[in-house]
């Protein structure tokens, strides 16, 4: 009502239109109109209302979050009790339930000392602190470069698929219209005739293999301009290159993990051998002792 009842008719020369849909917009108000205070006040009230609703939801969320951290997932505990009571004929969990259970019972630990940077040592440590409560412990490796390479490969794959779909559509249009007479046009004339015949002429032109402009690694783009290459061979070569780099990076991560495990294993064996040797020399070990002295 604030906009619609205002008698202002706008100024078409300045691009201010007040007809049709614009009768219900702020275009109906002059720059110095007193009614501008109405949308300003409404915006302030609406903003305060949104902040209040966010605060109410935050208070509810904080209470539930503290309850979850203090008591755990009560619903999941009840399901575990019911599942354990039904040993026979119980329904197997689907993937969603398994992922949800894994998410609800997992935690991320940082700053792990080098002596426990193996799955077995880490599991034994947490199992000693929380007996019969830890199912498994895994060391997560830094694979940011691997993730970046996979994402880059995915971008090339999507670009290849999108361009292939467009090119395939153009070839289909060319094949379907290649037998028609280019000069024969059944349109009514005028602008419609130009658009129709122009479209037919474009369809009757055999589509060329798409090309893309490469701007990376060129010294003077303003002097030479971007280099045009065939899109499909370029995308395929980049995908193959990234496949090789992804495989090499994955192997490097696995070798690094295995090297860490082998190093820790050798250190453990050396420590055990040194301890047994010192106990044997000092006479504390009874493994090689006998009753005859």
DRENDO-1510 file (C-alpha; in Angstrom, 1 decimal, always signed):
<recs>
REC; n; res; u; v; w
REC; 1; UNK; +0.0; +0.0; +0.0 .
REC; 2; UNK; +2.9; +2.4; +0.7 .
REC; 3; UNK; +4.1; +2.2; -2.9 .
REC; 4; UNK; +0.8; +1.7; -4.7 .
REC; 5; UNK; -1.1; +4.6; -3.2 .
REC; 6; UNK; +1.6; +7.2; -3.9 .
REC; 7; UNK; +0.6; +9.4; -6.9 .
REC; 8; UNK; +4.1; +9.6; -8.3 .
REC; 9; UNK; +4.1; +8.6; -12.0 .
REC; 10; UNK; +7.8; +8.2; -12.5 .
REC; 11; UNK; +10.2; +9.7; -15.1 .
REC; 12; UNK; +10.7; +7.6; -18.2 .
REC; 13; UNK; +13.5; +9.9; -19.4 .
REC; 14; UNK; +15.6; +9.0; -16.4 .
REC; 15; UNK; +14.6; +5.3; -16.6 .
REC; 16; UNK; +12.2; +5.4; -13.6 .
REC; 17; UNK; +9.1; +3.3; -14.6 .
REC; 18; UNK; +6.1; +3.1; -12.4 .
REC; 19; UNK; +3.7; +1.1; -14.7 .
REC; 20; UNK; +2.6; -2.5; -14.3 .
REC; 21; UNK; +4.7; -4.5; -11.8 .
REC; 22; UNK; +6.6; -1.4; -10.8 .
REC; 23; UNK; +3.5; +0.0; -9.1 .
REC; 24; UNK; +4.3; -2.3; -6.2 .
REC; 25; UNK; +8.0; -1.3; -5.9 .
REC; 26; UNK; +10.0; +1.6; -4.5 .
REC; 27; UNK; +10.0; +3.2; -7.9 .
REC; 28; UNK; +6.7; +4.8; -7.0 .
REC; 29; UNK; +8.4; +6.9; -4.3 .
REC; 30; UNK; +10.2; +10.2; -5.1 .
REC; 31; UNK; +13.7; +10.7; -3.9 .
REC; 32; UNK; +12.6; +13.2; -1.2 .
REC; 33; UNK; +9.3; +11.4; -0.3 .
REC; 34; UNK; +8.4; +11.1; +3.4 .
REC; 35; UNK; +7.2; +7.6; +2.7 .
REC; 36; UNK; +10.8; +6.4; +2.4 .
REC; 37; UNK; +10.8; +6.1; +6.2 .
REC; 38; UNK; +8.3; +3.2; +5.9 .
REC; 39; UNK; +10.6; +0.7; +4.1 .
REC; 40; UNK; +13.5; +1.9; +6.2 .
REC; 41; UNK; +11.7; +1.2; +9.4 .
REC; 42; UNK; +10.4; -2.1; +8.1 .
REC; 43; UNK; +13.9; -3.2; +7.2 .
REC; 44; UNK; +15.1; -2.4; +10.7 .
REC; 45; UNK; +12.3; -4.4; +12.3 .
REC; 46; UNK; +12.8; -7.3; +9.9 .
REC; 47; UNK; +16.5; -7.4; +10.6 .
REC; 48; UNK; +15.9; -7.4; +14.4 .
REC; 49; UNK; +13.3; -10.2; +14.0 .
REC; 50; UNK; +15.8; -12.3; +12.1 .
REC; 51; UNK; +18.5; -11.7; +14.7 .
REC; 52; UNK; +16.1; -12.7; +17.5 .
REC; 53; UNK; +15.1; -15.9; +15.7 .
REC; 54; UNK; +18.8; -16.8; +15.2 .
REC; 55; UNK; +19.4; -16.2; +18.9 .
REC; 56; UNK; +16.5; -18.5; +19.9 .
REC; 57; UNK; +17.8; -21.2; +17.6 .
REC; 58; UNK; +21.3; -20.8; +19.0 .
REC; 59; UNK; +20.1; -21.2; +22.6 .
REC; 60; UNK; +18.3; -24.4; +21.6 .
REC; 61; UNK; +21.4; -25.7; +19.7 .
REC; 62; UNK; +23.8; -24.9; +22.5 .
REC; 63; UNK; +21.8; -26.9; +25.1 .
REC; 64; UNK; +21.5; -29.9; +22.8 .
REC; 65; UNK; +25.2; -29.7; +21.9 .
REC; 66; UNK; +26.2; -29.7; +25.6 .
REC; 67; UNK; +23.9; -32.6; +26.3 .
REC; 68; UNK; +25.4; -34.6; +23.5 .
REC; 69; UNK; +28.9; -33.9; +24.6 .
REC; 70; UNK; +28.1; -34.9; +28.2 .
REC; 71; UNK; +25.8; -37.9; +27.6 .
REC; 72; UNK; +26.5; -39.0; +24.1 .
REC; 73; UNK; +23.9; -40.0; +21.5 .
REC; 74; UNK; +21.1; -41.4; +23.6 .
REC; 75; UNK; +19.1; -42.5; +20.6 .
REC; 76; UNK; +22.1; -44.5; +19.2 .
REC; 77; UNK; +22.7; -46.1; +22.6 .
REC; 78; UNK; +19.1; -47.3; +22.7 .
REC; 79; UNK; +19.4; -48.7; +19.2 .
REC; 80; UNK; +22.6; -50.6; +20.2 .
REC; 81; UNK; +20.8; -52.1; +23.2 .
REC; 82; UNK; +17.9; -53.2; +21.1 .
REC; 83; UNK; +20.3; -54.6; +18.4 .
REC; 84; UNK; +22.3; -56.5; +21.0 .
REC; 85; UNK; +19.1; -58.0; +22.5 .
REC; 86; UNK; +18.0; -59.3; +19.2 .
REC; 87; UNK; +20.8; -61.6; +18.2 .
REC; 88; UNK; +18.8; -63.7; +15.7 .
REC; 89; UNK; +16.8; -62.3; +12.9 .
REC; 90; UNK; +18.0; -58.7; +13.3 .
REC; 91; UNK; +18.0; -56.4; +10.2 .
REC; 92; UNK; +21.4; -55.6; +8.9 .
REC; 93; UNK; +22.5; -52.0; +8.9 .
REC; 94; UNK; +22.5; -50.2; +5.6 .
REC; 95; UNK; +25.3; -47.8; +4.4 .
REC; 96; UNK; +23.6; -44.7; +5.7 .
REC; 97; UNK; +23.3; -46.2; +9.2 .
REC; 98; UNK; +26.9; -47.4; +9.2 .
REC; 99; UNK; +28.2; -44.0; +8.1 .
REC; 100; UNK; +26.0; -42.2; +10.6 .
REC; 101; UNK; +27.3; -44.5; +13.4 .
REC; 102; UNK; +30.9; -44.0; +12.3 .
REC; 103; UNK; +30.4; -40.2; +12.2 .
REC; 104; UNK; +28.8; -40.1; +15.7 .
REC; 105; UNK; +31.6; -42.2; +17.3 .
REC; 106; UNK; +34.7; -40.7; +15.7 .
REC; 107; UNK; +37.0; -38.0; +16.9 .
REC; 108; UNK; +40.1; -36.3; +15.3 .
REC; 109; UNK; +43.3; -36.2; +17.4 .
REC; 110; UNK; +46.2; -33.9; +16.5 .
REC; 111; UNK; +49.8; -33.5; +17.6 .
REC; 112; UNK; +50.4; -37.3; +17.9 .
REC; 113; UNK; +54.0; -38.1; +19.0 .
REC; 114; UNK; +56.3; -40.0; +16.6 .
REC; 115; UNK; +56.3; -43.0; +18.9 .
REC; 116; UNK; +52.6; -43.5; +18.3 .
REC; 117; UNK; +52.3; -42.6; +14.6 .
REC; 118; UNK; +51.2; -46.1; +13.6 .
REC; 119; UNK; +47.8; -47.7; +13.6 .
REC; 120; UNK; +48.7; -50.5; +16.0 .
REC; 121; UNK; +50.5; -48.3; +18.6 .
REC; 122; UNK; +47.7; -45.7; +18.4 .
REC; 123; UNK; +45.0; -48.3; +18.9 .
REC; 124; UNK; +46.9; -49.9; +21.8 .
REC; 125; UNK; +47.3; -46.5; +23.5 .
REC; 126; UNK; +43.6; -45.5; +23.2 .
REC; 127; UNK; +42.5; -49.1; +24.1 .
REC; 128; UNK; +44.5; -48.9; +27.3 .
REC; 129; UNK; +42.8; -45.6; +28.2 .
REC; 130; UNK; +39.3; -46.7; +27.2 .
REC; 131; UNK; +39.2; -50.5; +27.5 .
REC; 132; UNK; +36.7; -52.2; +25.2 .
REC; 133; UNK; +35.5; -48.9; +23.8 .
REC; 134; UNK; +37.8; -48.3; +20.8 .
REC; 135; UNK; +37.1; -50.3; +17.6 .
REC; 136; UNK; +40.0; -49.0; +15.6 .
REC; 137; UNK; +42.5; -46.2; +15.2 .
REC; 138; UNK; +43.9; -44.9; +12.0 .
REC; 139; UNK; +46.7; -42.5; +11.1 .
REC; 140; UNK; +45.6; -39.9; +8.5 .
REC; 141; UNK; +48.3; -38.8; +6.1 .
REC; 142; UNK; +48.5; -35.3; +4.4 .
REC; 143; UNK; +47.2; -35.8; +0.9 .
REC; 144; UNK; +46.4; -32.3; +0.0 .
REC; 145; UNK; +48.4; -32.5; -3.3 .
REC; 146; UNK; +46.7; -35.7; -4.2 .
REC; 147; UNK; +43.3; -34.1; -3.6 .
REC; 148; UNK; +44.3; -31.1; -5.7 .
REC; 149; UNK; +45.4; -33.4; -8.6 .
REC; 150; UNK; +42.1; -35.4; -8.4 .
REC; 151; UNK; +40.1; -32.2; -8.5 .
REC; 152; UNK; +42.1; -30.8; -11.4 .
REC; 153; UNK; +41.5; -34.1; -13.3 .
REC; 154; UNK; +37.8; -33.9; -12.6 .
REC; 155; UNK; +37.6; -30.4; -14.0 .
REC; 156; UNK; +39.3; -31.6; -17.3 .
REC; 157; UNK; +36.9; -34.6; -17.5 .
REC; 158; UNK; +33.8; -32.3; -17.1 .
REC; 159; UNK; +35.1; -29.9; -19.6 .
REC; 160; UNK; +35.7; -32.7; -22.1 .
REC; 161; UNK; +32.3; -34.2; -21.6 .
REC; 162; UNK; +30.5; -30.8; -21.9 .
REC; 163; UNK; +32.4; -29.9; -25.1 .
REC; 164; UNK; +31.8; -33.3; -26.5 .
REC; 165; UNK; +28.1; -33.1; -25.9 .
REC; 166; UNK; +27.9; -29.7; -27.6 .
REC; 167; UNK; +30.0; -30.9; -30.6 .
REC; 168; UNK; +28.0; -34.1; -30.9 .
REC; 169; UNK; +24.7; -32.1; -31.0 .
REC; 170; UNK; +26.1; -29.8; -33.7 .
REC; 171; UNK; +27.0; -32.8; -35.8 .
REC; 172; UNK; +23.6; -34.3; -35.4 .
REC; 173; UNK; +22.0; -31.0; -36.5 .
REC; 174; UNK; +24.3; -30.9; -39.5 .
REC; 175; UNK; +23.4; -34.5; -40.5 .
REC; 176; UNK; +19.7; -33.9; -40.1 .
REC; 177; UNK; +19.7; -30.7; -42.2 .
REC; 178; UNK; +22.4; -31.5; -44.8 .
REC; 179; UNK; +19.9; -32.9; -47.3 .
REC; 180; UNK; +17.6; -29.8; -47.3 .
REC; 181; UNK; +17.8; -27.0; -49.8 .
REC; 182; UNK; +19.6; -24.0; -48.3 .
REC; 183; UNK; +17.7; -21.5; -50.6 .
REC; 184; UNK; +14.3; -22.9; -49.9 .
REC; 185; UNK; +12.7; -21.2; -46.9 .
REC; 186; UNK; +9.0; -21.4; -46.0 .
REC; 187; UNK; +9.0; -18.6; -43.5 .
REC; 188; UNK; +6.7; -15.6; -43.8 .
REC; 189; UNK; +9.4; -13.0; -44.6 .
REC; 190; UNK; +10.9; -10.1; -42.8 .
REC; 191; UNK; +12.8; -10.7; -39.5 .
REC; 192; UNK; +11.4; -14.2; -39.2 .
REC; 193; UNK; +12.7; -15.1; -42.6 .
REC; 194; UNK; +16.2; -13.9; -41.8 .
REC; 195; UNK; +16.3; -15.7; -38.5 .
REC; 196; UNK; +15.0; -19.0; -39.9 .
REC; 197; UNK; +17.2; -19.0; -43.0 .
REC; 198; UNK; +20.2; -17.9; -41.0 .
REC; 199; UNK; +19.7; -20.7; -38.6 .
REC; 200; UNK; +19.4; -23.2; -41.4 .
REC; 201; UNK; +22.6; -21.9; -43.0 .
REC; 202; UNK; +24.4; -22.3; -39.8 .
REC; 203; UNK; +23.2; -25.9; -39.4 .
REC; 204; UNK; +24.2; -26.7; -42.9 .
REC; 205; UNK; +27.8; -25.6; -42.2 .
REC; 206; UNK; +29.8; -28.7; -41.2 .
REC; 207; UNK; +31.0; -28.2; -37.6 .
REC; 208; UNK; +34.7; -28.0; -37.1 .
REC; 209; UNK; +36.6; -29.7; -34.4 .
REC; 210; UNK; +36.5; -27.4; -31.3 .
REC; 211; UNK; +39.6; -25.5; -30.3 .
REC; 212; UNK; +40.5; -23.8; -27.1 .
REC; 213; UNK; +42.9; -20.9; -26.4 .
REC; 214; UNK; +45.9; -21.7; -24.1 .
REC; 215; UNK; +47.1; -18.7; -22.2 .
REC; 216; UNK; +49.4; -20.4; -19.7 .
REC; 217; UNK; +53.2; -20.4; -20.1 .
REC; 218; UNK; +53.3; -17.8; -22.9 .
REC; 219; UNK; +55.7; -14.9; -22.6 .
REC; 220; UNK; +53.9; -12.1; -24.5 .
REC; 221; UNK; +50.2; -12.6; -25.0 .
REC; 222; UNK; +49.7; -9.1; -26.3 .
REC; 223; UNK; +52.3; -9.7; -29.0 .
REC; 224; UNK; +51.5; -13.2; -30.0 .
REC; 225; UNK; +48.0; -13.8; -28.7 .
REC; 226; UNK; +46.7; -17.0; -27.1 .
REC; 227; UNK; +47.6; -20.3; -28.8 .
REC; 228; UNK; +44.7; -22.2; -30.3 .
REC; 229; UNK; +44.9; -26.0; -29.9 .
REC; 230; UNK; +42.4; -28.8; -30.6 .
REC; 231; UNK; +40.3; -29.3; -27.5 .
REC; 232; UNK; +39.7; -33.0; -27.4 .
REC; 233; UNK; +43.4; -34.1; -27.8 .
REC; 234; UNK; +44.5; -31.5; -25.3 .
REC; 235; UNK; +41.9; -32.6; -22.7 .
REC; 236; UNK; +42.8; -36.2; -23.2 .
REC; 237; UNK; +46.5; -35.5; -22.8 .
REC; 238; UNK; +46.0; -33.6; -19.7 .
REC; 239; UNK; +43.8; -36.3; -18.2 .
REC; 240; UNK; +46.4; -38.9; -19.0 .
REC; 241; UNK; +49.1; -36.7; -17.5 .
REC; 242; UNK; +47.1; -36.2; -14.3 .
REC; 243; UNK; +46.4; -40.0; -14.1 .
REC; 244; UNK; +50.2; -40.6; -14.0 .
REC; 245; UNK; +50.8; -37.9; -11.4 .
REC; 246; UNK; +47.9; -39.1; -9.2 .
REC; 247; UNK; +49.3; -42.7; -9.4 .
REC; 248; UNK; +52.8; -41.4; -8.5 .
REC; 249; UNK; +51.5; -39.3; -5.6 .
REC; 250; UNK; +49.5; -42.2; -4.3 .
REC; 251; UNK; +52.5; -44.5; -4.4 .
REC; 252; UNK; +54.6; -41.8; -2.7 .
REC; 253; UNK; +52.1; -41.5; +0.1 .
REC; 254; UNK; +52.0; -45.3; +0.6 .
REC; 255; UNK; +55.8; -45.6; +0.5 .
REC; 256; UNK; +56.0; -42.8; +3.1 .
REC; 257; UNK; +53.5; -44.6; +5.3 .
REC; 258; UNK; +55.3; -47.9; +5.0 .
REC; 259; UNK; +58.6; -46.3; +5.6 .
REC; 260; UNK; +57.3; -44.8; +8.8 .
REC; 261; UNK; +56.0; -48.1; +9.9 .
REC; 262; UNK; +59.2; -49.9; +9.1 .
REC; 263; UNK; +61.3; -47.3; +10.9 .
REC; 264; UNK; +59.1; -47.5; +14.0 .
REC; 265; UNK; +59.2; -51.4; +13.9 .
REC; 266; UNK; +63.0; -51.4; +13.7 .
REC; 267; UNK; +63.2; -48.9; +16.6 .
REC; 268; UNK; +60.9; -51.1; +18.7 .
REC; 269; UNK; +63.0; -54.2; +17.9 .
REC; 270; UNK; +66.3; -52.4; +18.7 .
REC; 271; UNK; +64.8; -51.1; +22.0 .
REC; 272; UNK; +63.6; -54.6; +23.0 .
REC; 273; UNK; +67.0; -56.1; +22.1 .
REC; 274; UNK; +68.9; -53.5; +24.1 .
REC; 275; UNK; +66.6; -54.0; +27.1 .
REC; 276; UNK; +67.0; -57.8; +27.0 .
REC; 277; UNK; +70.8; -57.4; +26.6 .
REC; 278; UNK; +71.1; -55.0; +29.6 .
REC; 279; UNK; +69.0; -57.3; +31.7 .
REC; 280; UNK; +71.1; -60.3; +30.8 .
REC; 281; UNK; +74.4; -58.5; +31.6 .
REC; 282; UNK; +73.2; -57.2; +34.9 .
REC; 283; UNK; +71.8; -60.7; +35.9 .
REC; 284; UNK; +68.2; -59.5; +36.1 .
REC; 285; UNK; +67.0; -61.8; +33.3 .
REC; 286; UNK; +66.0; -65.3; +34.2 .
REC; 287; UNK; +65.5; -66.6; +30.7 .
REC; 288; UNK; +69.0; -68.1; +30.4 .
REC; 289; UNK; +69.4; -69.0; +34.1 .
REC; 290; UNK; +69.3; -72.6; +35.5 .
REC; 291; UNK; +69.0; -74.2; +38.9 .
REC; 292; UNK; +72.6; -75.5; +38.8 .
REC; 293; UNK; +74.1; -72.0; +38.5 .
</recs>
